[in-house]
Amino acid sequence: MSGMLLLAGLGAFFVGTLLFLGFFGVLRREPTGVGRSLEAVSTMRATPPELRGAMDRPFADRVTKPGFAQLTEMGRRITPAEQAARIRRRLDLAGNPAHWNVDRILAFKALGLIIGFAIGLALPLVLGWGVVWFLAAVVGLSVLGYFTPDLVLNERAVKRTEQLRRDLPDALDMLTISVEAGQSFDGALSEVSRNTAGPLASEFFRVLQEMQLGRSRSEAIRDLGDRANLPEMKSFASAMVQADSFGIPIANVLRIQSHELRIKRSQRAEEAAQKVPVKMLFPLIFCILPVMMIVVVGPAIISVINSLTGKL
């Protein structure tokens, strides 16, 4: 009886060892060389054709584009309908940057909302904040992430508008010189757009393209004034449209417009210079004067304190 138990125990130990080795893959040989290649080919053949075609596509087509499509759909759902028109208007003011459109802005708004919500959930848990700060962080960071694309777009629009305001007087001087030299207005626009750089050159080039596509000069220049949120540009466009409608010599209109813009530029420079003392007042009071008082009066106060403590 004891012999049978011994044999049963040895058999169980042997079977257990085989199962243990088989579980960890010791007894199974990995295919090498040709065997591995044949196994890969058989695996590819066993894969469905539609799955093989999907895996052959680039990562952007498989993951990035569908992900952005879902984010865009989410952005449309959480954004009011009239907001799309405002985004399109701000894109025009920003100069329609490359690869920027309404759908991409909506996708980034949804992505910013998700990231802000996730950070708002994680940050209070890590720092151990209370319930009030937890809710404030979640709401605040979610709102900040949602409106961050709008802030970036507005910043681009403001910078471009300021660049247009700075470049317009010089461009009108070049237009005036070219027209007075005998060139047509279209030729002067082409000359300015070729020899200058910046948003104003792009706007003049767009006017020329629209005229080449069949639009009238008045319509193209009127659209130029509407695209730019700039009073000087609207005034220039209105003057050009009136000159074209009533047959007024364009050289005289350009000369008057350039003279007015130079005066406005000088006035803006004087206004900015007059604002400098007011802008320097708060840094002077709260930053510079306290430091000067510490440097000047500090050693005297330390000497007085030392002398009083020495007498005591």
Buried (B, 14 or more C-beta within 10 A) or exposed (E): EEEEEEEEEEEEEEEEEEEEEEEEEEEEEEEEEEEEEEEEEEEEEEEEEEEEEEEEEEEEEEEEEEEBEEBBEBBBEEBEEEBBEBBEEBBBBBBEEEEBBBBBBBBBBBBBBBBBBBBBBEBBEEEEBEEEBBEBBBEEBBBBBBBBBBEBBBEBBEEBBEBBBEBBBBBBBBBBBBBBEEBEBEBBBBBBBEEBEBBBBBBBBBBBEBBEEEBEBBBBBBBBBEBBBBEBBBBBBEBBBEBBEEEEEBBEBBBEBBBBBBEBBEEEEEEEEEEEEEEEEEEEEEEEEEEEEEEEEEEEEEEEEEEEEEEE
